Amino acid sequence: MGSDLEIIFRQSAFRHGVTEADIRWAFNTVELDELIQGFENKYRLLGFNTKGNMIEVLYNLINDHRVNVFHAFPCSDTFIKTLSKKE
């Protein structure tokens, strides 16, 4: 994703206290960006919030320069441990 990315936010993205600034920062500090298995247009992005904590952002692609973020939340320690085992 480039710096010219337009992010559309659904209200549900803020349900867990993650801010718009946190989500934008996560797109700039991507550690993982993958299509979620079993879905055609549902992606999981792991990046860091503005405080340096890892967050998980769920989004849909609208086009090459636009995404729809519909959920964001702090990444669980269990999920982070699972990721480190994959390497």
N, CA, C and O atoms as CSV, one atom per row, in Angstrom:
chain,resi,resn,atom,element,x,y,z
A,1,MET,N,N,0.846,-1.163,0.000
A,1,MET,CA,C,0.000,0.000,0.000
A,1,MET,C,C,0.896,1.231,0.000
A,1,MET,O,O,1.921,1.260,0.681
A,2,GLY,N,N,0.524,2.201,-0.732
A,2,GLY,CA,C,1.340,3.394,-0.835
A,2,GLY,C,C,0.872,4.517,0.061
A,2,GLY,O,O,-0.154,4.413,0.732
A,3,SER,N,N,1.633,5.587,0.063
A,3,SER,CA,C,1.292,6.744,0.883
A,3,SER,C,C,0.060,7.462,0.353
A,3,SER,O,O,-0.537,8.275,1.058
A,4,ASP,N,N,-0.322,7.169,-0.883
A,4,ASP,CA,C,-1.512,7.793,-1.465
A,4,ASP,C,C,-2.782,6.983,-1.187
A,4,ASP,O,O,-3.807,7.179,-1.841
A,5,LEU,N,N,-2.704,6.074,-0.212
A,5,LEU,CA,C,-3.834,5.222,0.132
A,5,LEU,C,C,-4.929,6.037,0.814
A,5,LEU,O,O,-4.663,6.788,1.753
A,6,GLU,N,N,-6.152,5.882,0.336
A,6,GLU,CA,C,-7.306,6.506,0.975
A,6,GLU,C,C,-7.974,5.448,1.847
A,6,GLU,O,O,-8.319,4.364,1.374
A,7,ILE,N,N,-8.151,5.773,3.115
A,7,ILE,CA,C,-8.755,4.837,4.054
A,7,ILE,C,C,-10.142,5.350,4.427
A,7,ILE,O,O,-10.297,6.464,4.928
A,8,ILE,N,N,-11.139,4.516,4.171
A,8,ILE,CA,C,-12.518,4.789,4.569
A,8,ILE,C,C,-12.737,4.026,5.880
A,8,ILE,O,O,-12.399,2.846,5.972
A,9,PHE,N,N,-13.292,4.685,6.880
A,9,PHE,CA,C,-13.494,4.068,8.192
A,9,PHE,C,C,-14.968,3.852,8.466
A,9,PHE,O,O,-15.766,4.786,8.400
A,10,ARG,N,N,-15.324,2.610,8.776
A,10,ARG,CA,C,-16.663,2.332,9.289
A,10,ARG,C,C,-16.624,2.616,10.793
A,10,ARG,O,O,-15.570,2.489,11.418
A,11,GLN,N,N,-17.732,2.988,11.363
A,11,GLN,CA,C,-17.780,3.278,12.804
A,11,GLN,C,C,-17.345,2.063,13.623
A,11,GLN,O,O,-16.774,2.221,14.703
A,12,SER,N,N,-17.605,0.867,13.129
A,12,SER,CA,C,-17.246,-0.361,13.855
A,12,SER,C,C,-15.735,-0.507,14.038
A,12,SER,O,O,-15.299,-1.271,14.899
A,13,ALA,N,N,-14.937,0.197,13.259
A,13,ALA,CA,C,-13.474,0.110,13.373
A,13,ALA,C,C,-12.976,0.648,14.713
A,13,ALA,O,O,-11.880,0.303,15.156
A,14,PHE,N,N,-13.777,1.487,15.355
A,14,PHE,CA,C,-13.340,2.145,16.588
A,14,PHE,C,C,-13.926,1.505,17.846
A,14,PHE,O,O,-13.747,2.026,18.947
A,15,ARG,N,N,-14.611,0.402,17.694
A,15,ARG,CA,C,-15.308,-0.264,18.790
A,15,ARG,C,C,-14.383,-0.656,19.955
A,15,ARG,O,O,-14.814,-0.670,21.107
A,16,HIS,N,N,-13.132,-0.970,19.662
A,16,HIS,CA,C,-12.207,-1.438,20.705
A,16,HIS,C,C,-11.216,-0.360,21.139
A,16,HIS,O,O,-10.172,-0.670,21.713
A,17,GLY,N,N,-11.537,0.893,20.868
A,17,GLY,CA,C,-10.697,1.990,21.336
A,17,GLY,C,C,-9.506,2.334,20.465
A,17,GLY,O,O,-8.691,3.179,20.831
A,18,VAL,N,N,-9.398,1.690,19.320
A,18,VAL,CA,C,-8.325,2.011,18.376
A,18,VAL,C,C,-8.726,3.283,17.643
A,18,VAL,O,O,-9.862,3.406,17.186
A,19,THR,N,N,-7.804,4.224,17.529
A,19,THR,CA,C,-8.124,5.510,16.913
A,19,THR,C,C,-7.815,5.519,15.421
A,19,THR,O,O,-7.133,4.631,14.908
A,20,GLU,N,N,-8.322,6.527,14.741
A,20,GLU,CA,C,-8.022,6.693,13.321
A,20,GLU,C,C,-6.518,6.841,13.108
A,20,GLU,O,O,-5.969,6.280,12.159
A,21,ALA,N,N,-5.851,7.586,13.979
A,21,ALA,CA,C,-4.394,7.762,13.873
A,21,ALA,C,C,-3.670,6.428,14.041
A,21,ALA,O,O,-2.691,6.158,13.345
A,22,ASP,N,N,-4.150,5.597,14.963
A,22,ASP,CA,C,-3.552,4.264,15.169
A,22,ASP,C,C,-3.661,3.417,13.907
A,22,ASP,O,O,-2.697,2.771,13.495
A,23,ILE,N,N,-4.835,3.425,13.303
A,23,ILE,CA,C,-5.064,2.616,12.097
A,23,ILE,C,C,-4.196,3.118,10.947
A,23,ILE,O,O,-3.588,2.322,10.230
A,24,ARG,N,N,-4.140,4.424,10.774
A,24,ARG,CA,C,-3.289,4.989,9.718
A,24,ARG,C,C,-1.829,4.603,9.941
A,24,ARG,O,O,-1.120,4.273,8.991
A,25,TRP,N,N,-1.379,4.644,11.202
A,25,TRP,CA,C,0.008,4.292,11.505
A,25,TRP,C,C,0.261,2.814,11.231
A,25,TRP,O,O,1.341,2.445,10.770
A,26,ALA,N,N,-0.724,1.968,11.510
A,26,ALA,CA,C,-0.579,0.528,11.249
A,26,ALA,C,C,-0.352,0.271,9.761
A,26,ALA,O,O,0.431,-0.607,9.399
A,27,PHE,N,N,-1.029,1.026,8.896
A,27,PHE,CA,C,-0.823,0.862,7.456
A,27,PHE,C,C,0.576,1.320,7.029
A,27,PHE,O,O,1.055,0.935,5.963
A,28,ASN,N,N,1.232,2.139,7.857
A,28,ASN,CA,C,2.602,2.579,7.564
A,28,ASN,C,C,3.665,1.677,8.191
A,28,ASN,O,O,4.844,1.786,7.855
A,29,THR,N,N,3.258,0.792,9.093
A,29,THR,CA,C,4.206,-0.065,9.818
A,29,THR,C,C,3.809,-1.534,9.700
A,29,THR,O,O,3.841,-2.271,10.686
A,30,VAL,N,N,3.444,-1.947,8.523
A,30,VAL,CA,C,2.907,-3.292,8.269
A,30,VAL,C,C,3.927,-4.383,8.585
A,30,VAL,O,O,5.060,-4.359,8.104
A,31,GLU,N,N,3.497,-5.332,9.398
A,31,GLU,CA,C,4.284,-6.533,9.663
A,31,GLU,C,C,3.718,-7.730,8.896
A,31,GLU,O,O,4.449,-8.648,8.526
A,32,LEU,N,N,2.414,-7.704,8.665
A,32,LEU,CA,C,1.731,-8.783,7.949
A,32,LEU,C,C,0.505,-8.181,7.273
A,32,LEU,O,O,-0.212,-7.382,7.876
A,33,ASP,N,N,0.269,-8.556,6.047
A,33,ASP,CA,C,-0.923,-8.127,5.318
A,33,ASP,C,C,-1.337,-9.317,4.469
A,33,ASP,O,O,-0.648,-9.682,3.516
A,34,GLU,N,N,-2.476,-9.925,4.822
A,34,GLU,CA,C,-2.861,-11.163,4.146
A,34,GLU,C,C,-4.363,-11.238,3.920
A,34,GLU,O,O,-5.157,-10.673,4.672
A,35,LEU,N,N,-4.722,-11.945,2.874
A,35,LEU,CA,C,-6.113,-12.283,2.615
A,35,LEU,C,C,-6.512,-13.333,3.646
A,35,LEU,O,O,-5.785,-14.304,3.857
A,36,ILE,N,N,-7.653,-13.145,4.285
A,36,ILE,CA,C,-8.104,-14.114,5.275
A,36,ILE,C,C,-8.677,-15.320,4.546
A,36,ILE,O,O,-9.534,-15.192,3.671
A,37,GLN,N,N,-8.186,-16.486,4.926
A,37,GLN,CA,C,-8.606,-17.729,4.274
A,37,GLN,C,C,-10.114,-17.886,4.320
A,37,GLN,O,O,-10.744,-17.658,5.352
A,38,GLY,N,N,-10.686,-18.280,3.186
A,38,GLY,CA,C,-12.115,-18.519,3.097
A,38,GLY,C,C,-12.921,-17.298,2.683
A,38,GLY,O,O,-14.142,-17.371,2.548
A,39,PHE,N,N,-12.238,-16.171,2.480
A,39,PHE,CA,C,-12.926,-14.944,2.070
A,39,PHE,C,C,-12.319,-14.425,0.779
A,39,PHE,O,O,-11.134,-14.618,0.509
A,40,GLU,N,N,-13.143,-13.772,-0.005
A,40,GLU,CA,C,-12.695,-13.260,-1.290
A,40,GLU,C,C,-12.077,-11.860,-1.185
A,40,GLU,O,O,-11.172,-11.528,-1.950
A,41,ASN,N,N,-12.558,-11.040,-0.249
A,41,ASN,CA,C,-12.076,-9.667,-0.144
A,41,ASN,C,C,-12.091,-9.194,1.308
A,41,ASN,O,O,-12.653,-8.145,1.625
A,42,LYS,N,N,-11.470,-9.977,2.180
A,42,LYS,CA,C,-11.370,-9.620,3.589
A,42,LYS,C,C,-9.910,-9.827,3.988
A,42,LYS,O,O,-9.397,-10.945,3.937
A,43,TYR,N,N,-9.250,-8.743,4.383
A,43,TYR,CA,C,-7.823,-8.772,4.663
A,43,TYR,C,C,-7.533,-8.476,6.126
A,43,TYR,O,O,-8.277,-7.757,6.794
A,44,ARG,N,N,-6.426,-9.053,6.611
A,44,ARG,CA,C,-5.924,-8.817,7.960
A,44,ARG,C,C,-4.574,-8.128,7.828
A,44,ARG,O,O,-3.675,-8.618,7.144
A,45,LEU,N,N,-4.447,-7.011,8.479
A,45,LEU,CA,C,-3.182,-6.295,8.507
A,45,LEU,C,C,-2.723,-6.207,9.954
A,45,LEU,O,O,-3.498,-5.846,10.839
A,46,LEU,N,N,-1.465,-6.536,10.188
A,46,LEU,CA,C,-0.869,-6.337,11.500
A,46,LEU,C,C,0.161,-5.233,11.369
A,46,LEU,O,O,1.034,-5.273,10.503
A,47,GLY,N,N,0.046,-4.269,12.227
A,47,GLY,CA,C,0.981,-3.155,12.249
A,47,GLY,C,C,0.982,-2.581,13.648
A,47,GLY,O,O,0.370,-3.139,14.558
A,48,PHE,N,N,1.663,-1.475,13.817
A,48,PHE,CA,C,1.797,-0.879,15.137
A,48,PHE,C,C,0.935,0.363,15.263
A,48,PHE,O,O,0.745,1.106,14.300
A,49,ASN,N,N,0.414,0.578,16.471
A,49,ASN,CA,C,-0.332,1.804,16.708
A,49,ASN,C,C,0.660,2.927,17.036
A,49,ASN,O,O,1.872,2.715,16.997
A,50,THR,N,N,0.160,4.091,17.351
A,50,THR,CA,C,1.032,5.249,17.593
A,50,THR,C,C,1.840,5.125,18.880
A,50,THR,O,O,2.752,5.917,19.118
A,51,LYS,N,N,1.514,4.142,19.707
A,51,LYS,CA,C,2.260,3.905,20.948
A,51,LYS,C,C,3.231,2.733,20.826
A,51,LYS,O,O,3.914,2.379,21.787
A,52,GLY,N,N,3.287,2.136,19.635
A,52,GLY,CA,C,4.208,1.031,19.397
A,52,GLY,C,C,3.666,-0.342,19.720
A,52,GLY,O,O,4.417,-1.317,19.712
A,53,ASN,N,N,2.371,-0.442,20.006
A,53,ASN,CA,C,1.744,-1.736,20.272
A,53,ASN,C,C,1.156,-2.298,18.982
A,53,ASN,O,O,0.638,-1.553,18.151
A,54,MET,N,N,1.239,-3.610,18.823
A,54,MET,CA,C,0.719,-4.227,17.612
A,54,MET,C,C,-0.806,-4.253,17.640
A,54,MET,O,O,-1.423,-4.592,18.649
A,55,ILE,N,N,-1.395,-3.886,16.501
A,55,ILE,CA,C,-2.845,-3.962,16.358
A,55,ILE,C,C,-3.180,-4.760,15.106
A,55,ILE,O,O,-2.370,-4.911,14.192
A,56,GLU,N,N,-4.392,-5.257,15.105
A,56,GLU,CA,C,-4.911,-6.020,13.969
A,56,GLU,C,C,-6.004,-5.176,13.320
A,56,GLU,O,O,-6.898,-4.679,14.005
A,57,VAL,N,N,-5.931,-5.018,12.015
A,57,VAL,CA,C,-6.889,-4.212,11.270
A,57,VAL,C,C,-7.516,-5.095,10.197
A,57,VAL,O,O,-6.805,-5.736,9.422
A,58,LEU,N,N,-8.833,-5.128,10.152
A,58,LEU,CA,C,-9.541,-5.895,9.132
A,58,LEU,C,C,-10.137,-4.913,8.131
A,58,LEU,O,O,-10.750,-3.913,8.503
A,59,TYR,N,N,-9.941,-5.221,6.858
A,59,TYR,CA,C,-10.390,-4.287,5.825
A,59,TYR,C,C,-10.748,-5.012,4.542
A,59,TYR,O,O,-10.412,-6.181,4.350
A,60,ASN,N,N,-11.440,-4.290,3.664
A,60,ASN,CA,C,-11.759,-4.742,2.306
A,60,ASN,C,C,-11.084,-3.796,1.336
A,60,ASN,O,O,-10.952,-2.603,1.607
A,61,LEU,N,N,-10.653,-4.339,0.191
A,61,LEU,CA,C,-10.126,-3.497,-0.880
A,61,LEU,C,C,-11.295,-2.915,-1.665
A,61,LEU,O,O,-12.227,-3.632,-2.030
A,62,ILE,N,N,-11.241,-1.622,-1.920
A,62,ILE,CA,C,-12.213,-0.992,-2.807
A,62,ILE,C,C,-11.592,-0.911,-4.200
A,62,ILE,O,O,-12.225,-1.251,-5.199
A,63,ASN,N,N,-10.334,-0.451,-4.244
A,63,ASN,CA,C,-9.531,-0.460,-5.473
A,63,ASN,C,C,-8.062,-0.352,-5.059
A,63,ASN,O,O,-7.754,-0.470,-3.873
A,64,ASP,N,N,-7.165,-0.133,-5.996
A,64,ASP,CA,C,-5.730,-0.124,-5.686
A,64,ASP,C,C,-5.304,0.968,-4.711
A,64,ASP,O,O,-4.247,0.854,-4.090
A,65,HIS,N,N,-6.097,2.015,-4.564
A,65,HIS,CA,C,-5.704,3.147,-3.731
A,65,HIS,C,C,-6.703,3.465,-2.630
A,65,HIS,O,O,-6.632,4.520,-2.000
A,66,ARG,N,N,-7.642,2.540,-2.400
A,66,ARG,CA,C,-8.706,2.815,-1.435
A,66,ARG,C,C,-9.100,1.535,-0.702
A,66,ARG,O,O,-9.309,0.490,-1.318
A,67,VAL,N,N,-9.199,1.636,0.635
A,67,VAL,CA,C,-9.617,0.494,1.446
A,67,VAL,C,C,-10.730,0.913,2.395
A,67,VAL,O,O,-10.879,2.090,2.723
A,68,ASN,N,N,-11.500,-0.062,2.825
A,68,ASN,CA,C,-12.593,0.122,3.778
A,68,ASN,C,C,-12.227,-0.631,5.053
A,68,ASN,O,O,-12.258,-1.861,5.074
A,69,VAL,N,N,-11.879,0.097,6.119
A,69,VAL,CA,C,-11.536,-0.526,7.401
A,69,VAL,C,C,-12.810,-0.682,8.210
A,69,VAL,O,O,-13.517,0.293,8.465
A,70,PHE,N,N,-13.105,-1.925,8.617
A,70,PHE,CA,C,-14.346,-2.162,9.349
A,70,PHE,C,C,-14.126,-2.689,10.754
A,70,PHE,O,O,-15.084,-2.784,11.521
A,71,HIS,N,N,-12.882,-3.041,11.124
A,71,HIS,CA,C,-12.622,-3.522,12.479
A,71,HIS,C,C,-11.149,-3.345,12.801
A,71,HIS,O,O,-10.290,-3.568,11.948
A,72,ALA,N,N,-10.858,-2.945,14.029
A,72,ALA,CA,C,-9.472,-2.814,14.483
A,72,ALA,C,C,-9.442,-3.068,15.989
A,72,ALA,O,O,-10.338,-2.652,16.724
A,73,PHE,N,N,-8.399,-3.755,16.426
A,73,PHE,CA,C,-8.315,-4.105,17.846
A,73,PHE,C,C,-6.877,-4.445,18.212
A,73,PHE,O,O,-6.073,-4.783,17.342
A,74,PRO,N,N,-6.549,-4.355,19.510
A,74,PRO,CA,C,-5.202,-4.741,19.937
A,74,PRO,C,C,-4.958,-6.212,19.603
A,74,PRO,O,O,-5.834,-7.058,19.787
A,75,CYS,N,N,-3.779,-6.495,19.119
A,75,CYS,CA,C,-3.425,-7.865,18.753
A,75,CYS,C,C,-3.175,-8.669,20.028
A,75,CYS,O,O,-2.458,-8.219,20.922
A,76,SER,N,N,-3.764,-9.848,20.105
A,76,SER,CA,C,-3.596,-10.673,21.300
A,76,SER,C,C,-2.211,-11.311,21.333
A,76,SER,O,O,-1.620,-11.600,20.293
A,77,ASP,N,N,-1.712,-11.521,22.534
A,77,ASP,CA,C,-0.408,-12.171,22.706
A,77,ASP,C,C,-0.403,-13.562,22.085
A,77,ASP,O,O,0.608,-13.995,21.532
A,78,THR,N,N,-1.537,-14.265,22.178
A,78,THR,CA,C,-1.641,-15.606,21.600
A,78,THR,C,C,-1.417,-15.571,20.101
A,78,THR,O,O,-0.700,-16.413,19.559
A,79,PHE,N,N,-2.028,-14.597,19.419
A,79,PHE,CA,C,-1.878,-14.485,17.978
A,79,PHE,C,C,-0.437,-14.134,17.608
A,79,PHE,O,O,0.100,-14.669,16.638
A,80,ILE,N,N,0.188,-13.245,18.368
A,80,ILE,CA,C,1.577,-12.862,18.109
A,80,ILE,C,C,2.491,-14.084,18.265
A,80,ILE,O,O,3.406,-14.270,17.463
A,81,LYS,N,N,2.258,-14.909,19.276
A,81,LYS,CA,C,3.061,-16.129,19.487
A,81,LYS,C,C,2.869,-17.095,18.331
A,81,LYS,O,O,3.829,-17.728,17.891
A,82,THR,N,N,1.633,-17.220,17.828
A,82,THR,CA,C,1.355,-18.083,16.680
A,82,THR,C,C,2.150,-17.615,15.459
A,82,THR,O,O,2.714,-18.429,14.728
A,83,LEU,N,N,2.189,-16.314,15.249
A,83,LEU,CA,C,2.940,-15.763,14.112
A,83,LEU,C,C,4.433,-16.068,14.218
A,83,LEU,O,O,5.062,-16.430,13.224
A,84,SER,N,N,4.994,-15.927,15.395
A,84,SER,CA,C,6.432,-16.153,15.549
A,84,SER,C,C,6.788,-17.622,15.349
A,84,SER,O,O,7.919,-17.924,14.970
A,85,LYS,N,N,5.867,-18.535,15.589
A,85,LYS,CA,C,6.110,-19.960,15.353
A,85,LYS,C,C,6.131,-20.288,13.864
A,85,LYS,O,O,6.756,-21.268,13.460
A,86,LYS,N,N,5.446,-19.470,13.027
A,86,LYS,CA,C,5.395,-19.712,11.583
A,86,LYS,C,C,6.732,-19.435,10.919
A,86,LYS,O,O,7.016,-19.987,9.857
A,87,GLU,N,N,7.551,-18.599,11.519
A,87,GLU,CA,C,8.815,-18.177,10.886
A,87,GLU,C,C,9.874,-19.246,10.965
A,87,GLU,O,O,10.988,-19.048,10.482
